Amino acid sequence: MRDTMSFLCELAANNNKQWFDANRERYRVLRARFEEFTAELIDGISTFDAEVHGLTPKECIFRINRDTRFSANKAPYKTHFSAYICPRGKKSGYAGYYFHLEPESDRGMIGRSILAAGAVCIPTVVLKSIREEIIDNGDQMLASIAAAYGFEVSLANSLKRTPTGFPTDTPYDELLRLKDVCLERTMNEEWLYSDRLAERAIDAFRTTQPFITQINRAIRYAYEEMM
């Protein structure tokens, strides 16, 4: 991960096609290493979540090229490596296990390097199903969150008020306001540069499996209703 972080730091300072083309072979080597790492994560997660069994790294790893068509930021490349391991792959819409490696600008620091578990960019009808699951089985979800060792609920994308149609002043108000239903934990340098990184990430993700299972139950119900 040190080599990958060094590459990403340099990319952050030189985010243009000319620099990337000159370093494309270096990127290919690091991408291949990240694919091997992701395959290790998939194998490990499959031991406690059979729904991701058989996935390939290609189905989980995001492209480094940015879609700049509708963005004011025209930088052509992402400055992070990431993989999302979930049932049927990263584009399925299901909740899963996310690994994100990103430096802080070009200063060589860890920046926003995280493990996450959950679902983001959730369609309205699916989010409604998740919120109904929270109302029906909120205590179970709170217990699952408490069991996710080192993780916290991400509040980065939340409503200011409880959504219309759901009760207020319940123990689940914070969860009901979420637009991204996700848990996160940061990785420090000792964690990230450890020879046991994959093993540690798998062990951490293992503690989030009950949470993921409950979210995917609600997502699956919503998809079945739409068919």
C-alpha positions as CSV (number, residue, x, y, z in Angstrom):
1,M,0.0,0.0,0.0
2,R,3.0,2.4,0.4
3,D,3.7,2.3,-3.3
4,T,0.0,2.8,-4.1
5,M,-0.2,5.7,-1.7
6,S,2.9,7.3,-3.2
7,F,1.4,7.0,-6.7
8,L,-1.9,8.5,-5.6
9,C,-0.1,11.4,-3.9
10,E,1.8,12.2,-7.1
11,L,-1.5,11.8,-9.1
12,A,-3.2,14.3,-6.9
13,A,-0.5,16.8,-7.7
14,N,-0.4,16.0,-11.4
15,N,-4.0,15.1,-12.3
16,N,-3.7,15.3,-16.1
17,K,-3.5,12.9,-19.0
18,Q,0.1,13.7,-19.9
19,W,1.4,12.7,-16.4
20,F,-0.9,9.6,-16.3
21,D,0.2,8.4,-19.7
22,A,3.8,8.7,-18.6
23,N,3.1,6.6,-15.5
24,R,0.5,4.2,-17.0
25,E,2.7,1.1,-16.7
26,R,3.3,2.0,-13.0
27,Y,-0.5,2.3,-12.6
28,R,-1.0,-1.1,-14.3
29,V,1.3,-2.8,-11.8
30,L,-0.4,-1.2,-8.8
31,R,-3.8,-2.0,-10.2
32,A,-2.8,-5.7,-10.6
33,R,-1.7,-5.7,-6.9
34,F,-4.9,-4.1,-5.9
35,E,-6.9,-6.8,-7.8
36,E,-4.9,-9.4,-5.9
37,F,-5.7,-7.7,-2.6
38,T,-9.4,-7.4,-3.5
39,A,-9.5,-11.1,-4.4
40,E,-8.2,-11.9,-0.9
41,L,-10.9,-9.7,0.6
42,I,-13.6,-11.5,-1.5
43,D,-12.3,-14.9,-0.4
44,G,-12.3,-13.8,3.3
45,I,-15.7,-12.1,3.3
46,S,-17.2,-15.2,1.5
47,T,-16.5,-17.2,4.6
48,F,-19.1,-15.3,6.6
49,D,-21.3,-13.8,3.8
50,A,-22.0,-16.4,1.1
51,E,-23.8,-13.9,-1.1
52,V,-20.4,-12.5,-2.3
53,H,-19.0,-15.9,-3.1
54,G,-17.7,-16.1,-6.7
55,L,-17.3,-12.4,-7.3
56,T,-14.2,-11.3,-9.3
57,P,-12.1,-8.2,-8.5
58,K,-13.3,-6.7,-11.8
59,E,-16.9,-6.8,-10.5
60,C,-15.9,-4.9,-7.4
61,I,-13.1,-2.4,-8.2
62,F,-14.0,1.1,-9.5
63,R,-12.4,2.6,-12.5
64,I,-9.8,5.4,-11.9
65,N,-11.2,7.5,-14.7
66,R,-13.7,10.1,-13.5
67,D,-17.0,10.9,-15.3
68,T,-16.6,14.6,-15.8
69,R,-19.6,15.2,-18.0
70,F,-21.8,16.7,-15.4
71,S,-19.2,17.9,-12.9
72,A,-17.6,21.3,-12.4
73,N,-14.4,19.4,-11.5
74,K,-12.8,18.4,-14.8
75,A,-9.8,16.5,-13.3
76,P,-9.7,13.3,-15.4
77,Y,-8.7,10.8,-12.7
78,K,-9.8,9.8,-9.2
79,T,-7.2,10.1,-6.5
80,H,-8.2,6.9,-4.7
81,F,-8.3,3.2,-5.2
82,S,-11.5,1.6,-4.0
83,A,-13.5,-1.7,-4.1
84,Y,-17.1,-2.5,-3.2
85,I,-17.8,-6.1,-2.4
86,C,-21.5,-6.8,-2.5
87,P,-24.0,-9.3,-3.9
88,R,-23.9,-9.3,-7.7
89,G,-21.1,-6.7,-7.9
90,K,-20.6,-3.0,-7.4
91,K,-23.5,-1.9,-9.7
92,S,-26.2,-4.2,-8.2
93,G,-27.6,-1.7,-5.7
94,Y,-27.1,-4.0,-2.7
95,A,-25.3,-3.2,0.5
96,G,-21.8,-4.4,0.9
97,Y,-18.2,-4.0,2.1
98,Y,-16.2,-1.0,0.9
99,F,-12.4,-0.5,1.0
100,H,-11.2,3.0,0.1
101,L,-7.5,4.2,-0.1
102,E,-6.9,7.9,-0.5
103,P,-4.1,10.3,0.5
104,E,-4.7,13.8,1.8
105,S,-4.0,15.9,-1.3
106,D,-0.3,15.6,-2.3
107,R,1.1,15.6,1.2
108,G,1.6,11.9,1.6
109,M,-0.7,11.5,4.5
110,I,-3.4,8.8,5.0
111,G,-6.2,11.2,4.3
112,R,-9.6,9.5,3.9
113,S,-8.6,5.9,3.9
114,I,-11.6,4.0,5.3
115,L,-13.5,0.7,5.6
116,A,-17.2,1.1,5.1
117,A,-20.2,-1.2,5.2
118,G,-23.7,-0.4,3.9
119,A,-25.4,1.2,1.0
120,V,-25.1,4.7,-0.7
121,C,-26.9,6.4,-3.6
122,I,-30.1,4.6,-2.6
123,P,-33.2,4.9,-4.9
124,T,-36.2,6.5,-3.1
125,V,-38.3,3.3,-3.1
126,V,-35.4,1.3,-1.7
127,L,-34.7,3.8,1.0
128,K,-38.3,3.7,2.0
129,S,-38.1,-0.1,2.5
130,I,-34.9,0.3,4.6
131,R,-36.7,2.9,6.8
132,E,-39.6,0.5,7.2
133,E,-37.1,-2.1,8.3
134,I,-35.7,0.3,10.8
135,I,-39.2,0.9,12.3
136,D,-40.1,-2.8,12.3
137,N,-36.7,-4.1,13.6
138,G,-34.9,-1.1,14.9
139,D,-33.6,-2.7,18.1
140,Q,-32.0,-5.4,16.0
141,M,-30.3,-2.8,13.8
142,L,-29.0,-0.9,16.8
143,A,-27.6,-4.1,18.1
144,S,-25.9,-4.8,14.8
145,I,-24.4,-1.4,14.7
146,A,-23.1,-1.8,18.3
147,A,-21.5,-5.1,17.3
148,A,-19.7,-3.6,14.3
149,Y,-16.3,-3.1,16.1
150,G,-14.7,0.2,15.5
151,F,-17.4,1.4,13.1
152,E,-19.7,4.4,13.4
153,V,-22.8,5.4,11.6
154,S,-21.9,7.9,8.8
155,L,-23.9,11.0,9.1
156,A,-22.4,12.8,6.1
157,N,-25.6,12.5,4.1
158,S,-28.6,12.9,6.3
159,L,-31.9,14.8,6.4
160,K,-32.3,17.5,9.0
161,R,-35.7,16.1,10.0
162,T,-37.4,12.7,10.2
163,P,-38.8,12.0,6.7
164,T,-42.6,12.5,6.2
165,G,-44.6,9.4,7.0
166,F,-42.3,8.1,9.7
167,P,-42.8,8.6,13.5
168,T,-40.6,11.1,15.3
169,D,-39.1,10.9,18.8
170,T,-38.2,7.3,18.5
171,P,-34.8,5.7,19.4
172,Y,-34.3,5.4,15.6
173,D,-34.6,9.0,14.6
174,E,-31.0,9.3,13.5
175,L,-31.2,6.2,11.4
176,L,-34.4,7.3,9.8
177,R,-32.8,10.5,8.6
178,L,-30.0,8.8,6.8
179,K,-29.9,9.0,3.0
180,D,-26.8,6.8,2.9
181,V,-27.2,3.9,5.3
182,C,-23.5,3.2,6.0
183,L,-21.0,2.5,8.8
184,E,-17.4,3.7,8.5
185,R,-14.1,3.3,10.3
186,T,-10.8,5.0,9.4
187,M,-7.5,3.3,8.8
188,N,-4.3,4.8,10.3
189,E,-0.8,4.3,9.1
190,E,-0.1,1.3,11.4
191,W,-3.2,-0.4,10.1
192,L,-2.8,0.5,6.4
193,Y,0.9,-0.5,6.1
194,S,0.6,-3.7,8.1
195,D,1.5,-7.0,6.5
196,R,-1.8,-8.2,8.0
197,L,-4.0,-5.5,6.3
198,A,-6.2,-7.9,4.4
199,E,-6.7,-10.1,7.5
200,R,-7.5,-7.1,9.6
201,A,-10.0,-5.7,7.1
202,I,-11.7,-9.1,6.8
203,D,-12.0,-9.4,10.6
204,A,-13.4,-5.9,10.8
205,F,-15.9,-6.5,8.0
206,R,-17.0,-9.7,9.7
207,T,-18.4,-7.7,12.6
208,T,-20.6,-5.7,10.2
209,Q,-22.2,-8.8,8.5
210,P,-25.4,-8.7,10.6
211,F,-25.9,-5.1,9.7
212,I,-25.4,-5.8,6.0
213,T,-27.7,-8.8,6.1
214,Q,-30.5,-6.7,7.6
215,I,-30.1,-3.8,5.0
216,N,-30.0,-6.3,2.1
217,R,-33.2,-7.9,3.4
218,A,-35.0,-4.6,3.0
219,I,-33.3,-3.9,-0.4
220,R,-34.3,-7.3,-1.7
221,Y,-37.9,-6.8,-0.6
222,A,-38.1,-3.5,-2.4
223,Y,-36.7,-5.0,-5.6
224,E,-39.2,-7.9,-5.4
225,E,-42.0,-5.4,-5.0
226,M,-40.9,-3.5,-8.1
227,M,-40.9,-6.6,-10.3
